[in-house]
Amino acid sequence: MSVRITGVQEYWEESLPEALRDEVLGRYGGKRVAYRERYLRGVLKAFDALEQLATDPTAVRLAVWFHRAEKDTEASARLAEELLPKYGVSSVRTAEVARLVRLTDARATESDANGNVLLDAINSVYADPRYSTHASEVRRASHYDVQGRRQQVEALLASERIYRTQLAHDRYETEARANLTEELATLDGLTPHPWRGWQRAALHTAAVLSALVAFIAGVAAVRNPWRIPAYSGDSVWPAVVLMLAALATVAVVYSAVRRNARIVAAAPAVVGAAGVLIVWLTTPDTNGASGVGQRVPMLMILSIMLVVAGAAAFAAIRFTRSETRNRGQLIAGVGAAIVVVLAVLLVIDPIQRAYLLSANEYLETSQQPANDARSTLAGGSLWTAPGNLQSLVATSHGIAIARARGFVEMLDPATGSSRWRYTRADTDDVPHLYSLNGGQQVLASYDDLGYIVLDADTGKRTAAWPQSTRDYDIDDTDPLITGKSVSKGSDKLYGTKLDGSNRWTYEPGRCTSIGATATDDTVVVQLDHSCGSEPDQLVGLNLKNGKKLWTRDDSINDLATAGGLVVGLQGRQGPLVGVDPRTGDVKWRSDIPTEWDCPLKTESSGDRVVLMSCPSEAQKVTDTVVRVVDARTGQTMSTASAKVQFDGRYAVTADGVVVGIGPSYGGICRLATVTDGNVAYHDLDRSISCGYGVQAAGNLVLVSGEDGMIALR
């Protein structure tokens, strides 16, 4: 049923036909009670007061008449485009009217003089003394979105100005804010009860917890040095002041949100921003001998969390307070707490660790390529360098050696000169070194820092393993296999990537110790069971995914890879066996002479396996027997006895030459080499010490002397 609209005709543009007016009014006579006579008259009356600010008053007036002629904005604009030309309105003005009508869509953002006047006239309804009646009529319309309208009202109240023109602002702002505040309270009552006020609860919780995290960071800052090594001249009072400020912030943001004190809520953010600037400007310089202490990142975290706490508290106040607690607030508070905790664990802590890791490393490089070298043992030495034999490892780009205070140095094999030196200021530990990826990387293991991967050619850090890997053991380096022994539960074996992450984990069960080696595609694991009746086992795993390929009851010690097989000793004294890593089948056995009385030592070199022992009980202090076995077939290639005491002071070069060292007559050291079954002896200089043994870096033989390690010519 259509309702005739009266009482607004006086506001019509006199220059336009009354027939157009009547046709438009007919559109307002439907069921939309909220947008009938009183609404239209109020908007037109407000426009009359603002008309002087428009550049095309006629177009704006027509836009007022058309803006609610249909149920949605686009339909109203199209109606204007359809009717106005029929009644002689120019195409330019018609387009302007349609544009202005479309501006009344809540999503429109553009503005101009005409648009500002139109929107302020329409929004004047907010200041109407009977606005609550109008709002109630709107809510009774079908498809009313309570939550959407609530967000619109909150946005209006949060804005600095509701009205765009100064005239409208002066006339309507105060009354409009009062009416909208009342509407928001009504909408709060219509909002589904379980979620009312959840935004404020979440932000309030985040603010308090962020301040608490800032305080905890402050405590850590006070307890840690500003620089490494610690310097007595570094005052701790700035850290104490910021810590106390963080503690005060916990109470400040809690009460500020409850009292809607915006300025007070934002104060911690100002303090935090100042803290960020001060810490950034005063951070100590770093070099190989001095680095950044943990107080620096802790104070930076404290300052940033103060900013977060202040910002969250300020944002919380912008949301309306709910007088009653509900499930939504509880869930939002718990969710905010979880977010803060996860941010600390997954973002803040890794960033501060990465910062300390980067800030406290120092790299010196000569940018000289490595030169190959080999010892012919013709006499004399190639070079002498500080260090000891137990802390070096051969790589594709030189000899890496670990030194005190976290040094790792790469030496040129031909000259002994330094190619690069990697230094850490945050540790005094002498790292243990491993060669990875065919000698392309160096893995440095620090007891206090964990594992760090360095590029063997440049010395640059390429990865730092997670803190959780600090207690990993290295079972094999190429490919990389690690393990972890635990006091309770099952020991673990990992297929580890160069960045320290694991492709897979293998857990054999309780009471089981693990030993492993790997080929290009298979990991062979020795499981020794210490409880129950289960026999020891050999297990094959897929290198890529850790899936079990085969299992056999067996016990093989000293596992190593050579000639495409996995070789080891069945029992402590053999026989030596070669196992197909893909199937677990034993391909060959090589018996060990029963008279060999000393514990067997095995080394792999290419397609060869070198066995070392003493020929007999009577000769264990005078002789070492060396047997070379073809790893592909198990055939003995050579057996020789060298006049060197068997005590483990030996090395095997890349070419399979066995080198042993021991004292000779006259107090000098003698070197024994076994090559294809032939034994040769070389008396060394008196400056060389036998007690530290011998090492092979590729085909370069190194011994120890008074001034460090010596590369033999």
Buried (B, 14 or more C-beta within 10 A) or exposed (E): EEBEBEEBEEBBBEEBBEEBBEBBBBBBBBEBBBBBBBBBBBBBEBBEBBBEBBEBBBBBBBBBBBBBBBEEBEEBBBBBBEBBEEBEBEEEBBBBBBBBBBBBBEEEEEEEBBBBBBBBBBBBBBBBEEBEEBBBBBBEEEEEEBEEBBEBBBEBBEEEEBBBBEBBBEBBBEBBBEBBEEBBEBBBEBBEEEBBBBBBBBBBBBBBBBBBBBBBBBBBBBEBBBBBEEEEEBEBEBBBEBBEBBBBBBEBBBEBBEEEBBEBBBBBBEBBBBBBEBBEEEBBEBEBEBBBBBBBBBBBBBBBBBBBBBBBBBBBBBBBBBEEEBEBBEBBBEBBBEBBEEBBEEEBBEEBBEBBBEBBBBBEBEEEEBEEBBBEBEEEBBBBBEBBBBBBBBBBBBBBBBBEBBBBBBBBBBBBEBBBBBBBBBBEBBBBBBBBBEBBBBBBBBEEBBBBBBBBBBBEBBBBBBBEBBEBBBBBBBBBBBBBEEEEEBBBBBBBEBEBEBEBEBBBEBEBBBBBBBBEEBBBBBBBBEEEEEEBBBBBBBBEEBEEBBEBEBBBBBBBBBBBBBBBBBEEBBEBBBBBBBEBEBBBEBEBBEEBBBEBBBBBBEBBBBBBBBBBEEBBEBBBBBBBBBBBBBEBBBBBBBBBBBBEBBBBBBEBBBBBBBBBEEEBBBBBBBBEEEBEEBBBBEBBBBEBBBBBBBBBBBBBBEEBBBBBB
